[in-house]
Amino acid sequence: MAGCLKVRADATVDIYVLPDEARCKCTGKSPVDMDECPLHRYDTLGLECWPGECDEYTEDEGEKIND
């Protein structure tokens, strides 16, 4: 089952599918598989991810993951 993190294009549009390469540089996981945003950047509970706005989102397989 997918995580409970709501992945959004903006405040009104939800995203349900991301490319296979999509991942959060903080966790190494795809946002659709995460339970919360580790940075709580888009809401205070960390339950929203906005990939188009986040510097920690990548679709580049060679990009370094933050440890």
C-alpha positions as CSV (number, residue, x, y, z in Angstrom):
1,M,0.0,0.0,0.0
2,A,1.2,3.5,-0.8
3,G,2.2,5.9,2.0
4,C,-0.2,8.5,3.3
5,L,1.8,11.4,2.0
6,K,-0.4,13.4,-0.4
7,V,1.7,14.2,-3.5
8,R,0.4,17.4,-5.2
9,A,1.1,19.6,-8.2
10,D,-0.3,22.6,-6.4
11,A,-2.9,23.3,-3.7
12,T,-5.7,21.8,-5.8
13,V,-4.2,19.0,-8.0
14,D,-3.2,15.6,-6.5
15,I,-0.6,13.4,-8.2
16,Y,-1.1,9.7,-8.0
17,V,1.7,8.4,-10.3
18,L,5.4,9.5,-10.6
19,P,8.2,8.2,-12.8
20,D,10.0,5.1,-11.6
21,E,13.1,7.3,-11.0
22,A,11.2,9.8,-8.8
23,R,12.6,10.0,-5.2
24,C,13.2,12.3,-2.3
25,K,16.9,13.0,-1.8
26,C,16.3,13.0,2.0
27,T,14.9,9.5,2.2
28,G,15.8,7.8,-1.1
29,K,12.1,6.8,-1.5
30,S,9.5,7.8,-4.0
31,P,7.1,10.4,-2.5
32,V,4.2,8.1,-3.3
33,D,5.7,5.4,-1.1
34,M,6.4,7.8,1.9
35,D,4.2,8.4,5.0
36,E,5.4,11.9,5.6
37,C,7.7,14.6,4.3
38,P,10.9,14.6,6.5
39,L,11.2,18.4,6.1
40,H,7.5,19.3,6.7
41,R,8.0,21.9,4.0
42,Y,4.4,22.2,2.7
43,D,2.4,21.7,5.8
44,T,3.0,21.4,9.5
45,L,2.3,17.7,9.7
46,G,4.5,16.7,6.8
47,L,1.6,15.1,5.0
48,E,2.0,17.0,1.6
49,C,4.7,16.8,-1.0
50,W,4.9,19.2,-3.9
51,P,7.6,17.7,-6.2
52,G,7.6,20.6,-8.6
53,E,8.5,23.0,-5.8
54,C,10.9,20.9,-3.7
55,D,14.7,21.0,-4.1
56,E,14.9,17.6,-2.5
57,Y,12.8,15.9,-5.2
58,T,14.7,14.3,-8.1
59,E,14.1,12.1,-11.2
60,D,17.8,11.8,-11.8
61,E,19.0,8.3,-11.0
62,G,22.6,9.5,-10.6
63,E,21.9,12.3,-8.2
64,K,23.3,11.9,-4.7
65,I,20.9,11.0,-1.8
66,N,21.5,13.0,1.4
67,D,22.6,10.8,4.2
